[in-house]
Amino acid sequence: MRRIGRILVTFLAVSGLVFLGLIGLGAWLAVHMAGGDGKDIPDRAVLSLDLDAQFRDTPESNPLAQLSGERSYSLRRAVEAIDRAAADKRVSGLFATLGHSSLGLAGRQDLRDAVTRFRAGGKPAVLFAETMGEGGSGTLDYYLASAFSQVWLQPSGDVGLTGLWVESPFIKGTLDLLGIKAQFSGRHEYKSAIDMFTETGFTPAHRENLGRLLDSWSEQIVAGIVAGRGLPEDKVRELMGKGPFLAGEALAAKLVDKVGYRDQAWETLVGIGADKAEEIDLADYAEHMDRPRGTKVALISGIGAIHRGESHHGLEGDGDFGSQTVAEAFRDAVDDDKVKAILFRVNSPGGSYIASDTVHHEVARARAAGKPVVVSMGDYAASGGYFVSMGADRIIAAPGTITGSIGVFTGKVVLDEFWKKLGISWDEMHRGDNAGMWSANQSFSPQAKARIDALLDHIYADFTGKASEARGMDAARMDKLARGRVWTGADAKQSGLVDGLGGWTEAMAQLRQVAGLKADEPLTLVEFPRPRKPWEVLIESLGGESVAERRILARLEPLLDVLAPTAGAQLRAPDLRGPQ
């Protein structure tokens, strides 16, 4: 009965997409019969960029966003588009709006670098912000804004340069009140994810680790503002953490260039009258870029928490890191004779040790098969995220990337006293001394605890041993850098945990180098596994995918492939879509 239900869901989903496809076909015909789609790049254009929009690290689109008209960008394609526009004579400038960006520090740094390169070509880059803060910290937003050649702030806005702040909850006291015991063990003192259950505040090691992260990030932010705004370093350090600054104060401190409204900022860039430039969204400009035809490179993405099995995706376009999916992508790339190298994008805080080891093995197999692997780290590549990265030919991290965390932890909460408070009793039967070791109704026995310690010691030794071999360090040096400690990309570069600093552009440059290609060699990035089509995302999200469903989809795929482009033309309006 369940299979019938899921097949019915598939049928309804496919029927709906066919209907949308017919609507899209009609709209496409109407537009093109009327004389074109109007999306050609004008002779004089200003690129617009909404920095408050969603920036995706994965190349997949968001079907819900397409339906709702929500703007989104692919970070990689956005960087590529800005770099391409710097040399495009039709593009006279870049205009960005900013309130509060959802980008992490690494993503902001990638965009900042692209804007800096754009400005180096002699073209203006103007940013307008209604505010950068408004009741919250605007420090990272201002850091991003400072890369632009001119910064405008609305008169009612402020610059929330309030500094950096971290705080963490500790629930040990609550667990004690409820009669819940937390039994967690880690390797070693810096593996602080378990502290919220076992401590009432920061341990000395936890405080030391977070303190260095804050120091490194602060150094990077100050340096970026100094470079972008041309202010003395001591002046920026004096201002750092003293906000929020009212518009007039920000102007007097030279944190912004102009106080005014969006239309005023826009007119300074595009001009007025008949000769004014036309606006084209960066996403639409990216769609017009000629796809380079050159050496084929496999682009594999490892995004989100690492687990065994296939990656799962939802209608929101967010995915996770399934080792089976990523491992198969590596195998397919190795088997493809046309693929000369692999670019592995990792943005993951970690997860399963087993799953991480599976992917680590596939990276080694790819290299052994003569396919160089370069890792590009996003905001996070820590714990398992570092495990899957460390065997690559080159590792490129952003200065603000969180990486390292070479360690392991495990454990459970014990609820036996908690159940008594609720008047609930449990009984059990078992065969085997450790049969119930993971039960939440009893504490670890001495023999079970011994097995856990053996497991943790083995994983830590395996992790550090493989890291030592990959990074060419002796065991003592690696243990000092490991022990669960996290590092910024900048500090990881100094210690030898990564090879270089930068974003997508630097990763591509390093890939050409390790593959023995010319510095200007065109690269054709091909996604492995192939990007899923919107109707595949919808079906997976609505009802999963059984064998019966796959058979139905296989029969309908030719029809859906024909309809999908026309449906996309209708659902992704020119000024709302993001580059894929």
PEZIZI-V254957 format. One record per backbone hydrogen bond with DSSP energy under -1.0 kcal/mol. CO is the residue of the C=O (numbers start at 1). NH is the residue of the N-H. Records with the same first field share a line. If there is no record, write none. Layout:
CO: NH + NH
//
This chain:
1: 5
2: 6
3: 7
4: 8
5: 9
6: 10
7: 11
8: 12
9: 13
10: 14
11: 15
12: 16
13: 17
14: 18
15: 19
16: 20
17: 21
18: 22
19: 23
20: 24
21: 25
22: 26
23: 27
24: 28
25: 29
26: 30
27: 31
28: 32
29: 33
30: 34
44: 278
45: 92
46: 280
47: 95
48: 282
49: 97
50: 53
54: 73
56: 75
62: 66
63: 67
64: 68
65: 69 + 70
71: 54
73: 56
74: 78
75: 79
76: 80
77: 81
78: 82
79: 83
80: 84
81: 85
82: 86
84: 87
85: 88
88: 91
90: 45
93: 47
94: 126
95: 49
96: 128
97: 51
104: 108
105: 109
106: 110
107: 111
108: 112
109: 113
110: 114
111: 115
112: 116
113: 117
114: 118
115: 119
116: 120
118: 123
119: 122
124: 94
125: 149 + 150
126: 96
127: 152
128: 98
129: 154
132: 160
138: 142
139: 143
140: 144
141: 145
142: 146
144: 147
145: 148
150: 127
151: 257 + 258
152: 129
153: 260
154: 157
158: 132
159: 161 + 245
160: 138 + 162
161: 243
171: 175
172: 176
173: 177
174: 178
175: 180
181: 414
183: 412
185: 410
187: 408
188: 191
190: 192
192: 195
194: 197 + 198
195: 199
196: 171
203: 207
204: 208
205: 209
206: 210
207: 211
208: 212
209: 213
210: 214
211: 215
212: 216
213: 217
214: 218
215: 219
216: 220
217: 221
218: 222
219: 223
220: 224
221: 225
222: 226
223: 227
224: 228
225: 229
226: 230
232: 236
233: 237
234: 238
235: 239
236: 240
239: 242
245: 159
246: 250
247: 251
248: 252
249: 253
250: 255 + 256
251: 254
258: 153
261: 265
262: 266
263: 267
264: 268
266: 269 + 270
267: 271
270: 277
273: 276
278: 46
280: 48
281: 285
282: 286
283: 287
284: 288
295: 524
296: 340
297: 526
298: 343
299: 528
300: 345
302: 347
305: 321
306: 352
307: 323
309: 324
314: 317
315: 64
318: 314
321: 307
322: 326
323: 327
324: 328
325: 329
326: 330
327: 331
328: 332
329: 333
330: 334
331: 335
332: 336
336: 339
341: 298
342: 374
343: 300
344: 376
345: 302
346: 378
347: 304
348: 382
350: 306
352: 356
353: 357
354: 358
355: 359
356: 360
357: 361
358: 362
359: 363
360: 364
361: 365
362: 366
363: 367
364: 368
365: 369
366: 371
367: 370
372: 342
373: 393 + 394
374: 344
375: 396
376: 346
379: 402
380: 348
382: 385
383: 387
384: 388
386: 390
389: 392
394: 375
395: 499 + 500
396: 377
397: 502
398: 401
399: 490
401: 489
402: 381
403: 487
404: 383
405: 407
406: 484
408: 187
410: 185
412: 183
414: 181
415: 419
416: 420
417: 421
418: 422
419: 424
420: 423
432: 435
434: 437
436: 439
440: 415
445: 449
446: 450
447: 451
448: 452
449: 453
450: 454
451: 455
452: 456
453: 457
454: 458
455: 459
456: 460
457: 461
458: 462
459: 463
460: 464
461: 465
462: 466
463: 467
464: 468
465: 469
466: 470
467: 471
468: 473
474: 478
475: 479
476: 480
477: 481
478: 482
482: 485
483: 190
485: 405
487: 403
488: 492
489: 493
490: 494
491: 495
492: 496 + 497 + 498
500: 397
503: 507
504: 508
505: 509
506: 510
507: 511
508: 512
509: 513
510: 514
511: 515
512: 517
513: 516
518: 521
522: 295
524: 297
526: 299
533: 536 + 537
534: 538
535: 539
536: 540
537: 541
538: 542
539: 543
540: 544
546: 550
547: 551
548: 552
549: 553
550: 554
551: 555
552: 556
553: 557
556: 560
557: 561
558: 562
559: 563
560: 564
563: 567
564: 568
565: 569
566: 570
567: 571
568: 572
573: 576 + 577
//
